[in-house]
């Protein structure tokens, strides 16, 4: 462990200990042992580092060719950063959507997103201009490219999604509803122009609720997509809460933290409010709270590293 990482863990462990002992802003009943405190502190640091990695992606210099999926080093998030720098905001948001929908597989990496975006033997990219002009055509492409996509897998967070072109919840329908949603906003460029003075948290809340229109993007999908747009500097938004309603791991983590009981009856709304108050002291943001609590509750007494 590096000295810097240990220093950060110690900082949060000491802060959590003080907040627990002072009962500020709430009684942190779940932090009843030094092991639990240190484990949560380590998960907070891990969550911060994952977000900081996105900032590195956002600020790094890239060869312009990074936008082309034929490149062996293609990464949809890096491509999104470059497209945003080129002023192609709709394309940047579409690439982040592809990255979120398919996810980065533990073994195959971005292979599925890359294969779909490249269009295979279709002779064109499934870029924003193409998909938004006629999303129904993608259904036929998907039908004709099942062999081409055979063996590809979604990431763990998206493992229940489907490439079946005839599924009413499959990728073709996900893409169609995403196109409809973005077009209902007037496109990202126009949306930003209309809302440039809005508070980032207010804007996040609006988009999170409105994105219910996109098939297959429940609570976690919407949260992951929108927070990534914010972290990469594409859309000026940040989560205004941990959005625990409909959550599993983060909700259990919040109940464990405040009630020392993963299965307590406290409502998601009340716990969201408690986390907002706690963050006035921790100052890590709601995505870190959501992510670290989810991982902490899996094993609250012993640190376990999670890669995503």
C-alpha positions as CSV (number, residue, x, y, z in Angstrom):
1,X,0.0,0.0,0.0
2,X,1.3,3.4,-0.9
3,X,2.0,6.0,1.8
4,X,-0.5,8.4,0.1
5,X,-3.3,5.8,0.1
6,X,-2.6,4.9,3.7
7,X,-2.7,8.6,4.6
8,X,-6.1,9.1,2.9
9,X,-7.5,6.0,4.7
10,X,-6.2,7.3,8.0
11,X,-7.8,10.7,7.4
12,X,-11.2,9.2,6.7
13,X,-11.0,6.7,9.5
14,X,-10.2,9.5,12.0
15,X,-13.0,11.7,10.6
16,X,-15.5,8.8,10.8
17,X,-14.4,8.0,14.4
18,X,-14.9,11.6,15.4
19,X,-18.3,11.9,13.8
20,X,-19.4,8.7,15.4
21,X,-18.3,9.8,18.8
22,X,-19.8,13.2,18.5
23,X,-23.1,11.9,17.0
24,X,-22.7,14.3,14.1
25,X,-24.7,14.7,12.0
26,X,-26.4,11.4,12.9
27,X,-25.5,8.6,15.2
28,X,-23.4,6.2,13.0
29,X,-24.5,3.0,14.8
30,X,-22.9,0.7,12.3
31,X,-19.4,2.0,13.0
32,X,-19.1,0.1,16.3
33,X,-15.6,-1.3,15.8
34,X,-12.3,0.0,14.5
35,X,-12.4,-2.7,11.8
36,X,-15.6,-1.4,10.4
37,X,-14.4,2.2,10.5
38,X,-11.1,1.3,8.7
39,X,-12.9,-0.9,6.1
40,X,-15.4,1.9,5.3
41,X,-12.5,4.4,5.1
42,X,-10.7,2.2,2.6
43,X,-13.8,1.8,0.5
44,X,-14.3,5.6,0.4
45,X,-10.7,6.0,-0.8
46,X,-11.2,3.3,-3.5
47,X,-14.4,5.1,-4.7
48,X,-12.6,8.4,-4.8
49,X,-9.8,6.9,-6.8
50,X,-12.2,5.5,-9.4
51,X,-13.7,8.9,-9.9
52,X,-10.3,10.5,-10.1
53,X,-9.4,8.0,-12.8
54,X,-12.3,9.4,-14.8
55,X,-10.8,12.9,-14.3
56,X,-7.5,11.6,-15.7
57,X,-9.4,10.3,-18.8
58,X,-11.1,13.7,-19.1
59,X,-7.9,15.7,-19.0
60,X,-5.4,13.4,-20.8
61,X,-4.1,14.2,-24.3
62,X,-5.2,11.7,-27.1
63,X,-4.4,11.1,-30.7
64,X,-7.4,12.1,-32.7
65,X,-7.6,8.6,-34.1
66,X,-8.9,7.4,-30.7
67,X,-12.4,8.0,-32.0
68,X,-12.2,5.2,-34.6
69,X,-13.3,1.8,-33.4
70,X,-10.9,0.1,-35.9
71,X,-8.0,1.2,-33.7
72,X,-6.8,-1.6,-31.4
73,X,-6.7,0.8,-28.5
74,X,-10.3,2.0,-29.0
75,X,-12.0,2.9,-25.7
76,X,-15.5,4.4,-25.8
77,X,-14.9,6.7,-22.9
78,X,-11.7,8.1,-24.3
79,X,-13.4,8.5,-27.7
80,X,-16.2,10.3,-25.9
81,X,-13.7,12.8,-24.4
82,X,-12.2,13.4,-27.8
83,X,-15.6,13.9,-29.5
84,X,-16.6,16.3,-26.8
85,X,-13.4,18.3,-27.4
86,X,-14.3,18.4,-31.1
87,X,-17.7,19.8,-30.2
88,X,-19.6,16.7,-31.0
89,X,-21.6,16.5,-27.8
90,X,-24.4,14.2,-29.1
91,X,-21.7,11.7,-30.3
92,X,-19.9,12.0,-27.0
93,X,-23.0,11.2,-25.0
94,X,-23.8,8.4,-27.3
95,X,-20.4,6.8,-26.8
96,X,-20.9,7.1,-23.0
97,X,-24.3,5.5,-23.4
98,X,-22.7,2.5,-25.3
99,X,-20.1,2.2,-22.6
100,X,-22.8,2.1,-19.9
101,X,-25.2,-0.2,-21.7
102,X,-22.6,-2.8,-22.6
103,X,-20.1,-2.2,-19.8
104,X,-16.5,-3.2,-19.7
105,X,-16.3,-6.9,-19.4
106,X,-13.7,-8.3,-16.9
107,X,-12.2,-10.5,-19.6
108,X,-13.2,-9.0,-23.0
109,X,-12.9,-5.4,-22.0
110,X,-14.8,-3.0,-24.4
111,X,-15.0,-5.6,-27.1
112,X,-18.9,-5.7,-27.3
113,X,-19.2,-1.9,-27.4
114,X,-16.5,-1.7,-30.0
115,X,-18.0,-4.4,-32.3
116,X,-21.4,-2.8,-32.2
117,X,-20.1,0.7,-32.7
118,X,-17.9,-0.3,-35.7
119,X,-20.9,-1.8,-37.5
120,X,-19.1,-5.0,-38.4
121,X,-19.4,-5.6,-42.2
122,X,-22.2,-3.1,-42.6
123,X,-19.8,-0.6,-44.0
124,X,-20.7,2.2,-41.6
125,X,-20.4,3.1,-37.9
126,X,-23.4,3.0,-35.6
127,X,-22.5,6.5,-34.7
128,X,-25.1,9.0,-33.4
129,X,-25.9,10.4,-36.9
130,X,-26.7,6.9,-38.2
131,X,-28.6,5.5,-35.2
132,X,-30.6,8.7,-34.6
133,X,-31.7,8.9,-38.3
134,X,-33.4,5.5,-38.3
135,X,-33.0,3.4,-35.1
136,X,-35.3,0.7,-36.5
137,X,-32.6,-0.3,-39.0
138,X,-30.4,-1.3,-36.1
139,X,-32.9,-4.1,-35.3
140,X,-32.2,-5.6,-38.7
141,X,-28.5,-5.2,-38.3
142,X,-28.6,-6.9,-35.0
143,X,-30.7,-9.7,-36.4
144,X,-28.2,-10.3,-39.2
145,X,-25.1,-10.1,-37.0
146,X,-25.8,-12.6,-34.2
147,X,-22.9,-14.8,-35.4
148,X,-20.6,-11.7,-35.4
149,X,-21.5,-10.9,-31.8
150,X,-21.5,-14.5,-30.6
151,X,-19.4,-15.0,-27.5
152,X,-19.5,-11.3,-26.5
153,X,-20.8,-10.5,-23.1
154,X,-22.1,-7.6,-21.1
155,X,-20.3,-6.5,-18.0
156,X,-21.4,-7.8,-14.6
157,X,-23.6,-4.7,-13.9
158,X,-25.4,-5.3,-17.2
159,X,-25.4,-9.1,-17.2
160,X,-29.2,-9.4,-17.6
161,X,-29.3,-7.3,-20.8
162,X,-29.9,-9.0,-24.1
163,X,-28.6,-8.9,-27.7
164,X,-31.8,-10.8,-28.8
165,X,-33.2,-8.6,-31.6
166,X,-36.7,-9.8,-31.0
167,X,-36.7,-9.1,-27.2
168,X,-39.0,-6.2,-26.2
169,X,-36.3,-5.3,-23.7
170,X,-33.3,-6.1,-25.9
171,X,-30.6,-3.8,-27.2
172,X,-32.5,-2.7,-30.2
173,X,-35.3,-1.4,-28.1
174,X,-32.9,0.2,-25.6
175,X,-31.3,2.1,-28.5
176,X,-34.6,3.1,-30.0
177,X,-35.9,4.5,-26.7
178,X,-32.6,6.3,-26.0
179,X,-32.8,8.0,-29.4
180,X,-36.4,9.0,-28.7
181,X,-35.4,10.4,-25.3
182,X,-32.5,12.5,-26.5
183,X,-34.6,13.8,-29.4
184,X,-37.3,14.7,-26.8
185,X,-34.6,16.9,-25.1
186,X,-34.0,18.5,-28.5
187,X,-30.5,17.0,-28.6
188,X,-27.8,17.5,-26.0
189,X,-26.4,20.7,-27.6
190,X,-29.8,22.4,-27.5
191,X,-30.6,21.0,-24.1
192,X,-27.3,22.5,-22.7
193,X,-28.0,25.9,-24.3
194,X,-31.5,26.0,-22.6
195,X,-30.2,25.0,-19.2
196,X,-26.7,26.5,-19.0
197,X,-27.6,28.5,-15.9
198,X,-29.1,25.5,-14.0
199,X,-27.6,24.1,-10.9
200,X,-25.6,20.9,-11.7
201,X,-27.5,19.0,-9.0
202,X,-30.9,20.3,-10.1
203,X,-30.1,19.3,-13.7
204,X,-29.0,15.8,-12.6
205,X,-32.3,15.3,-10.8
206,X,-34.3,16.3,-13.8
207,X,-32.3,14.0,-16.2
208,X,-32.4,11.1,-13.8
209,X,-36.2,11.3,-13.6
210,X,-36.7,11.9,-17.3
211,X,-34.4,9.1,-18.3
212,X,-37.0,6.6,-17.1
213,X,-38.2,6.7,-20.7
214,X,-35.1,4.6,-21.8
215,X,-35.7,0.9,-21.8
216,X,-33.4,-1.2,-19.6
217,X,-32.1,1.8,-17.7
218,X,-33.3,1.5,-14.2
219,X,-31.9,3.1,-11.1
220,X,-28.3,1.9,-11.5
221,X,-28.1,2.3,-15.3
222,X,-29.3,5.9,-15.1
223,X,-27.1,6.7,-12.1
224,X,-24.0,5.3,-13.8
225,X,-24.7,6.9,-17.2
226,X,-25.4,10.4,-15.8
227,X,-22.5,10.4,-13.3
228,X,-20.1,9.4,-16.1
229,X,-21.3,12.3,-18.3
230,X,-20.5,14.6,-15.4
231,X,-17.2,13.1,-14.5
232,X,-16.0,13.3,-18.1
233,X,-17.0,16.9,-18.3
234,X,-19.5,16.4,-21.1
235,X,-22.6,17.5,-19.2
236,X,-22.3,19.8,-16.2
237,X,-24.2,17.6,-13.7
238,X,-23.5,15.9,-10.4
239,X,-25.8,13.7,-8.3
240,X,-27.9,15.5,-5.7
241,X,-28.5,12.3,-3.7
242,X,-27.4,8.7,-3.6
243,X,-30.8,7.7,-5.2
244,X,-31.3,4.8,-2.8
245,X,-34.9,4.2,-3.9
246,X,-34.8,0.9,-5.9
247,X,-31.2,0.3,-4.8
248,X,-30.0,-3.0,-3.2
249,X,-26.4,-2.8,-2.0
250,X,-26.2,0.9,-1.4
251,X,-29.5,0.8,0.5
252,X,-28.3,-2.0,2.7
253,X,-25.0,-0.1,3.3
254,X,-26.8,3.0,4.4
255,X,-29.0,1.0,6.8
256,X,-26.0,-0.7,8.2
257,X,-24.2,2.6,8.6
258,X,-27.0,4.4,10.4
259,X,-29.0,1.6,12.0
260,X,-26.4,-1.2,12.3
261,X,-28.9,-3.4,10.5
262,X,-28.8,-4.1,6.8
263,X,-32.5,-5.0,6.9
264,X,-33.8,-2.1,9.0
265,X,-37.1,-0.5,8.1
266,X,-35.7,3.0,7.5
267,X,-37.0,4.4,4.2
268,X,-34.7,5.2,1.3
269,X,-35.9,8.8,1.4
270,X,-34.8,9.2,5.0
271,X,-31.5,7.6,4.4
272,X,-30.8,9.7,1.3
273,X,-31.4,12.8,3.5
274,X,-29.0,11.4,6.2
275,X,-26.3,10.8,3.6
276,X,-26.6,14.4,2.3
277,X,-26.1,15.6,5.8
278,X,-23.2,13.3,6.4
279,X,-21.5,14.5,3.2
280,X,-21.4,18.0,4.6
281,X,-18.7,16.6,6.8
282,X,-17.1,14.0,4.5
283,X,-17.2,16.2,1.4
284,X,-16.8,13.3,-1.0
285,X,-20.0,13.6,-3.1
286,X,-23.0,11.3,-3.4
287,X,-21.5,9.0,-5.9
288,X,-18.7,8.1,-3.5
289,X,-21.2,7.6,-0.7
290,X,-23.3,5.3,-3.0
291,X,-20.4,3.3,-4.2
292,X,-18.4,2.9,-1.0
293,X,-21.5,1.9,1.1
294,X,-22.4,-0.7,-1.5
295,X,-19.0,-2.3,-1.3
296,X,-18.6,-1.8,2.4
297,X,-21.8,-3.7,3.3
298,X,-20.6,-6.8,1.4
299,X,-18.0,-7.3,4.1
300,X,-18.1,-4.5,6.6
301,X,-15.4,-6.0,8.9
302,X,-12.6,-6.8,6.4
303,X,-11.5,-4.8,3.4
304,X,-12.1,-6.3,0.0
305,X,-11.0,-4.6,-3.2
306,X,-13.6,-4.2,-5.9
307,X,-12.6,-3.2,-9.5
308,X,-15.8,-1.6,-10.6
